[in-house]
Amino acid sequence: MVNLPETVKRQTMIDAVDEVIRERKTAKVLRDPADCPPGTAEDWLPPDFVEQVRQAVAVAGWAPFHKAVHRETHLTGALASPVPWRFYILERASCCALVAHIRARAAAQPESKWSKAWGSKIPRLLAATGALVLITWLPDPPAEGQAPALTDNNMEHIAAAAAATQNLLLAAEARGLHTYWSSGGILGDAEAFALVGIPAPQKLLSAIFLAPPGAPHDAIEPGALRDKRGDPAQWSDWPTVLPPEA
Ligand SMILES: Cc1cc2nc3c(=O)[nH]c(=O)nc-3n(C[C@H](O)[C@H](O)[C@H](O)COP(=O)(O)O)c2cc1C
């Protein structure tokens, strides 16, 4: 339970939290990838943007988690926390560098995963974003040559990483940023991991695009399922459990 300072009313806190949760929405901010040459100055990025992202990332880490990660697989490098998620924050210049990598590989390898990626929304998202946060989850080691299994442990690792992701979305929303949770497409590929420096045993859960309101764009698209969720009566129940008969 939150202990409030005397100056903050409980209802004020409730209203603020509820409003942020309700107002969080998918905003796919898209821009022509030609507008993202590496090395260009970006005067539309607010001076405190990176600090805002830093703060949002820090508070997002207060997600619940049930199990520590597999030590021998995941606690070998500099990121030594037992939490089952890792955040990789790519600032604007790195996002434009990724656009350049996708463009170059697509040109060199027609009919490849890279040419497919070049035709996807990922380069347009990268070209518009202020920052990209790649959030991975840390599976227990799979059997030789297998993908991670949906074990109880792994399900809880994914759930915890998803909670951290939602925290980031809400923290960014509260700071007035556009947010979009993408599966990431090519960004989850092993070669993309190598470009960013993400260890191979990790799995991409979330590619979070964060853009300030003034970001130049060609379009902002909403989530396709935004208005399809129905009201609580369509996804929640209040079952009554009777005590055992005497
Ligand atoms: C795990 C996850 C992955 C998602 N990946 C994509 C994606 O790859 N492409 C996409 O268009 N939307 C993706 N979304 C966003 C959903 O489309 C969006 O949340 C949904 O339409 C509801 O809209 P809202 O976020 O505005 O409430 C993803 C959402 C989640 C939770």
Ligand as a Chemical Component Dictionary entry (heavy atoms), coordinates in Angstrom:
data_LIG
# 
_chem_comp.id                   LIG 
_chem_comp.type                 NON-POLYMER 
_chem_comp.pdbx_formal_charge   0 
_chem_comp.three_letter_code    LIG 
# 
loop_
_chem_comp_atom.comp_id 
_chem_comp_atom.atom_id 
_chem_comp_atom.alt_atom_id 
_chem_comp_atom.type_symbol 
_chem_comp_atom.charge 
_chem_comp_atom.model_Cartn_x 
_chem_comp_atom.model_Cartn_y 
_chem_comp_atom.model_Cartn_z 
_chem_comp_atom.pdbx_ordinal 
LIG C1  C1  C 0 2.993  -8.741 -26.655 1  
LIG C2  C2  C 0 2.489  -7.705 -27.625 2  
LIG C3  C3  C 0 3.027  -7.644 -28.897 3  
LIG C4  C4  C 0 2.534  -6.716 -29.821 4  
LIG N1  N1  N 0 3.076  -6.700 -31.069 5  
LIG C5  C5  C 0 2.510  -5.925 -32.011 6  
LIG C6  C6  C 0 2.993  -5.967 -33.339 7  
LIG O1  O1  O 0 4.006  -6.654 -33.623 8  
LIG N2  N2  N 0 2.348  -5.240 -34.277 9  
LIG C7  C7  C 0 1.254  -4.453 -33.960 10 
LIG O2  O2  O 0 0.675  -3.841 -34.859 11 
LIG N3  N3  N 0 0.827  -4.329 -32.678 12 
LIG C8  C8  C 0 1.413  -5.063 -31.714 13 
LIG N4  N4  N 0 0.989  -4.956 -30.414 14 
LIG C9  C9  C 0 0.057  -3.866 -30.034 15 
LIG C10 C10 C 0 -1.394 -4.305 -30.136 16 
LIG O3  O3  O 0 -1.794 -4.308 -31.477 17 
LIG C11 C11 C 0 -2.256 -3.278 -29.338 18 
LIG O4  O4  O 0 -1.873 -3.329 -27.990 19 
LIG C12 C12 C 0 -3.739 -3.586 -29.457 20 
LIG O5  O5  O 0 -4.195 -3.303 -30.749 21 
LIG C13 C13 C 0 -4.584 -2.788 -28.463 22 
LIG O6  O6  O 0 -4.399 -1.409 -28.686 23 
LIG P1  P1  P 0 -3.875 -0.461 -27.511 24 
LIG O7  O7  O 0 -2.465 -0.813 -27.221 25 
LIG O8  O8  O 0 -4.015 0.943  -28.042 26 
LIG O9  O9  O 0 -4.761 -0.691 -26.309 27 
LIG C14 C14 C 0 1.485  -5.833 -29.457 28 
LIG C15 C15 C 0 0.971  -5.880 -28.152 29 
LIG C16 C16 C 0 1.464  -6.796 -27.236 30 
LIG C17 C17 C 0 0.899  -6.845 -25.839 31 
# 
loop_
_chem_comp_bond.comp_id 
_chem_comp_bond.atom_id_1 
_chem_comp_bond.atom_id_2 
_chem_comp_bond.value_order 
_chem_comp_bond.pdbx_ordinal 
LIG C1  C2  SING 1  
LIG C2  C3  SING 2  
LIG C2  C16 DOUB 3  
LIG C3  C4  DOUB 4  
LIG C4  N1  SING 5  
LIG C4  C14 SING 6  
LIG N1  C5  DOUB 7  
LIG C5  C6  SING 8  
LIG C5  C8  SING 9  
LIG C6  O1  DOUB 10 
LIG C6  N2  SING 11 
LIG N2  C7  SING 12 
LIG C7  O2  DOUB 13 
LIG C7  N3  SING 14 
LIG N3  C8  DOUB 15 
LIG C8  N4  SING 16 
LIG N4  C9  SING 17 
LIG N4  C14 SING 18 
LIG C9  C10 SING 19 
LIG C10 O3  SING 20 
LIG C10 C11 SING 21 
LIG C11 O4  SING 22 
LIG C11 C12 SING 23 
LIG C12 O5  SING 24 
LIG C12 C13 SING 25 
LIG C13 O6  SING 26 
LIG O6  P1  SING 27 
LIG P1  O7  DOUB 28 
LIG P1  O8  SING 29 
LIG P1  O9  SING 30 
LIG C14 C15 DOUB 31 
LIG C15 C16 SING 32 
LIG C16 C17 SING 33 
# 
